[in-house]
């Protein structure tokens, strides 16, 4: 949490939003634990070729307090059965903290070569029920996780990929599908501490081990690159953990909602909120 407070201090200063002197003391009890360490309560899987809610072969499971993606059953051949585990609530302005690691376990059979030590988390995803039966990836902003390979070449993590979407960087539309971050390369089964700060349809920034490694603005649906089709901007959406054919584990998935009551007379005043919702104020 100490690291988390440092990230929030830096992030909020960059965004020119007000921040209390001690975010750690103020926000430590405000974080929402999305993964409870016991089961998949609050989450729903969507696997390519399977109906919403089907967890084929126990792809997503909880063991010893860890949320695991495991390909021991029903994934030989893999048959492009990509999976996503959606959280039940959509969010707009928030900080999302994830601790993940790739593990030395069998990947899915005939998995694509580009998916080795590759996974991610989807942000601003369209509703899971909007996905077709055979759809491989939800329309979303993907924070891509990559692990280092035996060739020793740099392979940063917390990259950006854009299934069905685009973003803007330096006020210019970027239609490139994946953009690398400036993070270090992480090998083996070391835990990686990642935080993403999402400001609705504005700035989104990726932080790894306390360092900002990538930032962009104005997420939008992919048809926005056409001059004849109006741009549809994304200001909120669902969060989904990815299964991309390689085993991965999560031990922390938690969220600080940056929307809330900003009336200082309220008992639930959020001085760190960046979007006001005073309908939630309590007195």
GUBA-273768 format. One record per residue (C-alpha): x negated, y negated, z negated; residue in one letter; residue number from 1. Coordinates in pm, 1 decimal. Layout:
! residues N
        x        y        z r   k
        X        Y        Z A NUM
...
***
This chain:
! residues 283
        x        y        z r   k
      0.0      0.0      0.0 X   1
   -291.2   -235.5    -62.7 X   2
   -391.0   -190.0    300.6 X   3
    -30.2   -250.7    399.0 X   4
    -22.3   -584.9    219.7 X   5
   -339.2   -694.3    399.3 X   6
   -183.5   -605.3    733.8 X   7
    132.5   -797.3    655.7 X   8
    -66.3  -1102.1    543.2 X   9
   -259.2  -1108.5    869.1 X  10
     41.1  -1031.2   1083.8 X  11
    264.9  -1292.5    931.3 X  12
     -2.7  -1561.7    942.1 X  13
    -43.6  -1490.6   1314.8 X  14
    330.9  -1523.4   1365.9 X  15
    345.1  -1847.1   1161.7 X  16
    618.0  -1714.3    932.7 X  17
    635.2  -1796.0    561.1 X  18
    484.3  -1536.1    330.5 X  19
    478.5  -1502.6    -46.3 X  20
    144.5  -1516.0   -225.0 X  21
    154.9  -1145.7   -310.6 X  22
    336.5   -934.8    -47.2 X  23
    225.8   -615.1   -221.4 X  24
    394.1   -704.9   -549.6 X  25
    701.7   -841.5   -377.5 X  26
    765.7   -578.7   -111.9 X  27
    644.5   -253.8   -265.6 X  28
    997.9   -154.7   -367.7 X  29
   1157.3   -278.7    -44.2 X  30
   1014.0    -14.5    186.1 X  31
   1261.0    238.3    325.8 X  32
   1128.4    593.8    326.2 X  33
   1245.5    729.8    659.6 X  34
   1085.7   1071.0    601.3 X  35
   1164.5   1199.0    252.0 X  36
    901.7   1475.6    244.8 X  37
   1165.3   1745.6    190.1 X  38
   1379.4   1783.0    501.4 X  39
   1492.5   1612.2    822.6 X  40
   1776.3   1419.9    662.5 X  41
   1850.1   1107.6    865.4 X  42
   1686.9   1242.2   1182.3 X  43
   1831.1   1405.9   1494.9 X  44
   1628.0   1590.5   1762.3 X  45
   1669.5   1560.0   2138.2 X  46
   1469.3   1814.7   2339.0 X  47
   1463.1   1816.1   2718.3 X  48
   1720.2   2063.3   2847.0 X  49
   1887.0   2099.7   2506.0 X  50
   2195.1   1922.9   2368.6 X  51
   2148.8   1642.8   2117.2 X  52
   2091.7   1793.2   1772.2 X  53
   1937.2   2121.2   1891.4 X  54
   1600.1   2185.5   1723.5 X  55
   1486.0   2464.5   1955.7 X  56
   1244.5   2704.0   1788.0 X  57
   1222.2   2482.0   1481.5 X  58
   1011.5   2240.6   1684.4 X  59
   1045.4   1973.9   1414.5 X  60
   1007.3   2115.4   1063.5 X  61
    901.0   2019.7    712.1 X  62
    634.4   2218.7    525.1 X  63
    454.9   2120.8    204.3 X  64
    571.4   1761.1    225.5 X  65
    464.6   1715.6    588.2 X  66
    680.8   1658.8    894.7 X  67
    530.2   1892.8   1155.2 X  68
    566.9   1944.4   1527.9 X  69
    508.4   2317.7   1583.4 X  70
    515.2   2519.4   1906.3 X  71
    505.5   2871.2   1764.2 X  72
    840.3   2981.3   1907.9 X  73
   1027.7   2936.2   2238.0 X  74
    759.8   2721.7   2406.3 X  75
    576.5   2977.4   2620.9 X  76
    614.2   2859.9   2888.0 X  77
    654.7   2500.3   2780.2 X  78
    871.8   2420.2   3082.2 X  79
    840.8   2044.4   3021.6 X  80
   1055.4   2065.9   2709.0 X  81
    943.4   1735.7   2561.9 X  82
   1108.0   1641.8   2235.6 X  83
   1196.9   1333.4   2036.7 X  84
   1315.7   1309.6   1678.1 X  85
   1540.2   1003.2   1643.5 X  86
   1606.1    819.3   1319.5 X  87
   1977.4    763.2   1272.0 X  88
   1964.9    382.2   1235.9 X  89
   1865.6    118.1   1490.7 X  90
   1638.8   -169.5   1377.0 X  91
   1530.8   -502.9   1521.8 X  92
   1270.7   -680.6   1302.0 X  93
   1052.5   -457.4   1086.9 X  94
    712.8   -321.7    993.8 X  95
    678.0     53.1   1051.3 X  96
    399.4    248.6    883.3 X  97
    304.6    598.2    997.1 X  98
     27.0    832.0    886.2 X  99
    -34.8   1109.2   1137.4 X 100
   -296.4   1363.4   1238.0 X 101
   -347.2   1610.4   1519.5 X 102
   -407.7   1964.6   1399.2 X 103
   -604.0   2262.8   1527.1 X 104
   -307.4   2484.4   1614.1 X 105
   -179.7   2642.1   1936.1 X 106
    -21.3   2392.3   2177.2 X 107
    277.8   2482.5   2387.0 X 108
    214.6   2726.8   2669.9 X 109
    140.7   2568.8   3013.4 X 110
    141.6   2221.1   2855.9 X 111
     27.9   1941.9   3091.3 X 112
   -343.6   1865.2   3071.0 X 113
   -281.0   1496.3   3001.0 X 114
    -85.4   1586.2   2686.4 X 115
   -379.5   1732.6   2492.1 X 116
   -396.7   1558.1   2153.0 X 117
   -128.2   1321.8   2276.0 X 118
    191.3   1213.1   2099.0 X 119
    356.2    890.1   1988.0 X 120
    646.2    699.4   1840.7 X 121
    915.4    534.2   2050.5 X 122
   1045.3    186.7   1957.4 X 123
   1352.6     -6.3   2076.8 X 124
   1474.0    323.2   2226.2 X 125
   1819.6    337.8   2373.6 X 126
   2066.1    547.2   2173.1 X 127
   1983.0    919.2   2173.8 X 128
   2329.6   1011.0   2301.6 X 129
   2255.4    804.0   2613.1 X 130
   1989.4   1055.7   2723.5 X 131
   2087.5   1304.0   2992.5 X 132
   2041.4   1675.5   2929.0 X 133
   1718.7   1702.4   3132.9 X 134
   1579.6   1357.2   3057.2 X 135
   1218.7   1392.5   2939.2 X 136
   1162.6   1057.2   2763.2 X 137
   1402.3    796.8   2623.6 X 138
   1397.5    450.4   2772.0 X 139
   1182.8    277.4   2512.0 X 140
    853.6    118.5   2414.2 X 141
    606.1    394.0   2325.2 X 142
    320.4    352.5   2080.2 X 143
     99.0    630.1   2210.5 X 144
   -117.1    840.4   1975.7 X 145
   -433.6    993.1   2122.6 X 146
   -702.4   1201.1   1955.2 X 147
  -1067.5   1223.3   2054.3 X 148
  -1179.6   1511.8   2275.7 X 149
  -1492.8   1727.7   2276.1 X 150
  -1647.6   1528.3   2562.0 X 151
  -1713.8   1245.2   2315.7 X 152
  -1573.3    976.2   2545.2 X 153
  -1387.3    683.8   2385.0 X 154
  -1015.9    756.3   2356.8 X 155
   -836.4    482.7   2162.3 X 156
   -506.7    539.1   1987.9 X 157
   -204.8    310.9   1929.0 X 158
   -184.9    240.0   2300.8 X 159
    125.2    113.1   2480.3 X 160
    326.6    316.9   2730.6 X 161
    652.8    201.9   2884.7 X 162
    904.6    470.3   2990.5 X 163
   1170.1    272.8   3175.7 X 164
   1047.2    -58.9   3034.9 X 165
    801.0   -343.7   3084.1 X 166
    645.0   -603.2   2852.9 X 167
    473.1   -939.6   2883.8 X 168
    112.4  -1012.1   2789.3 X 169
    -20.9  -1367.3   2801.2 X 170
    317.5  -1474.6   2940.4 X 171
    282.0  -1245.4   3242.8 X 172
    497.1   -944.1   3325.8 X 173
    302.1   -618.1   3296.1 X 174
    435.6   -321.6   3492.6 X 175
    138.8    -89.0   3430.5 X 176
    271.2    222.7   3257.3 X 177
      3.9    256.0   2986.1 X 178
   -227.5     -3.8   2833.6 X 179
   -514.1     90.9   2604.9 X 180
   -564.7    -63.7   2263.3 X 181
   -899.5   -165.2   2116.6 X 182
   -889.3     95.5   1839.8 X 183
  -1165.0    338.1   1745.8 X 184
  -1151.6    701.2   1858.1 X 185
  -1033.4    949.0   1593.4 X 186
  -1154.3   1308.6   1610.9 X 187
  -1056.8   1627.7   1432.2 X 188
   -773.7   1634.7   1181.7 X 189
   -842.9   1303.2   1005.3 X 190
   -533.1   1109.9    902.3 X 191
   -476.9    788.7   1097.7 X 192
   -298.3    497.8    927.1 X 193
    -90.7    302.2   1179.2 X 194
    137.5      3.4   1130.3 X 195
    355.4   -157.4   1396.0 X 196
    506.5   -500.8   1337.8 X 197
    817.0   -552.8   1553.0 X 198
    981.4   -893.3   1581.8 X 199
   1295.6   -811.3   1775.7 X 200
   1260.8   -918.9   2137.7 X 201
    950.5  -1122.8   2058.5 X 202
    606.3  -1006.1   1955.6 X 203
    513.9   -644.2   1885.0 X 204
    169.8   -569.8   1743.1 X 205
    -14.8   -244.9   1667.9 X 206
   -246.8   -215.5   1367.2 X 207
   -482.8     76.4   1297.7 X 208
   -660.0    103.6    963.9 X 209
   -596.0   -265.7    896.1 X 210
   -702.4   -402.8   1236.9 X 211
   -477.2   -544.4   1505.0 X 212
   -558.8   -345.1   1819.6 X 213
   -285.6   -451.3   2065.5 X 214
     -9.4   -710.6   2096.5 X 215
    253.4   -795.7   2356.6 X 216
    587.7   -975.4   2389.7 X 217
    938.9   -963.0   2535.4 X 218
   1008.5   -591.5   2586.9 X 219
   1254.6   -541.7   2870.1 X 220
   1414.0   -277.1   3087.3 X 221
   1203.3   -170.4   3383.6 X 222
   1425.4   -316.0   3654.9 X 223
   1314.5   -659.7   3536.3 X 224
   1027.2   -654.3   3787.3 X 225
   1276.0   -713.6   4068.5 X 226
   1355.3  -1072.4   4157.5 X 227
   1708.4   -970.9   4256.9 X 228
   1806.2   -794.8   3933.0 X 229
   1855.6   -988.8   3608.1 X 230
   1612.8   -904.5   3330.8 X 231
   1757.9   -714.5   3033.7 X 232
   1550.1   -781.6   2723.4 X 233
   1534.0   -537.8   2433.0 X 234
   1568.9   -690.2   2087.7 X 235
   1652.3   -376.8   1889.6 X 236
   1679.4     -2.3   1921.4 X 237
   1605.4    335.9   1772.5 X 238
   1279.8    483.4   1644.2 X 239
   1182.9    833.4   1764.0 X 240
    883.0   1051.9   1680.9 X 241
    752.4   1236.5   1982.5 X 242
    663.1   1597.0   2061.2 X 243
    457.1   1603.7   2377.7 X 244
    336.3   1967.4   2367.2 X 245
     49.9   1927.0   2116.3 X 246
     84.8   1997.9   1740.9 X 247
     91.3   1693.1   1516.2 X 248
    177.4   1622.6   1152.7 X 249
    320.5   1318.2    976.2 X 250
    292.8   1254.6    602.9 X 251
    426.9    897.0    591.3 X 252
    705.4    733.6    789.9 X 253
    832.2    420.8    614.8 X 254
    984.1     90.5    717.5 X 255
   1002.5   -261.6    577.0 X 256
   1314.2   -430.7    714.6 X 257
   1231.7   -793.0    796.8 X 258
   1599.4   -885.2    833.8 X 259
   1784.2   -996.7    522.4 X 260
   1910.6  -1259.2    285.7 X 261
   1702.7  -1578.8    290.2 X 262
   1907.7  -1775.5     36.5 X 263
   1677.9  -1825.9   -265.6 X 264
   1981.6  -1834.5   -496.0 X 265
   2070.5  -1473.4   -411.7 X 266
   1959.4  -1181.7   -627.0 X 267
   1838.6   -997.7   -316.3 X 268
   1649.6  -1292.9   -164.7 X 269
   1386.6  -1181.1     86.3 X 270
   1122.9  -1449.3    112.0 X 271
    933.3  -1232.9    362.1 X 272
   1230.9  -1190.7    600.6 X 273
   1176.0  -1328.9    948.3 X 274
   1539.4  -1298.9   1057.3 X 275
   1825.0  -1426.8    842.9 X 276
   2131.6  -1219.4    762.0 X 277
   2301.6  -1399.9    477.5 X 278
   2611.1  -1180.9    507.5 X 279
   2408.2   -938.1    297.1 X 280
   2341.2  -1186.7     15.9 X 281
   2442.0  -1090.4   -336.7 X 282
   2494.2  -1339.0   -620.9 X 283
***
